Amino acid sequence: MAQQEAYHAIVKALPHRLRVMRMYRYGLRELLNWSANRHEWYPRAHALRAEFEANKAITDRTEIGKMVELGEDLISRFRHWEPVLRPEVPGGTAYSINPEHPRNVRALVNWDMLDPAKRGDWM
């Protein structure tokens, strides 16, 4: 819990512009997690962008701070329980499917010579 509080303290110390960009990026990612395909995601992404654009002209710092806090709270509350992961990261769909062979193994077995079903008349 202390680690999470330290993380939130770091995020709150970021400049306002970075916090908003980060919130938009994570919002798009969460919308992608909740969408079954890109065709469902596009209208949701456009709605999120329209919401950000509508609040772009606000200049009151306290109101901006409240809106950023509300947005970050919404994103943290509506996290998907099984997010989409890139295939090559640990836990992704293709992680460790074709693992590398250990570098210290140098024996290459000729299975064609050992498999009697593959032997032809030439043997």
Secondary structure, DSSP 4 states (H G I P E B T S, - for coil): -HHHHHHHHHHHHS-HHHHHHHHHHHHHHHHHHH-SSHHHHHHHHHHHHHHHHHTTT---HHHHHHHHHHHHHHHHHT--SS----TTSTTSTTTTSSPPPPTT------HHHH-GGG--TT-
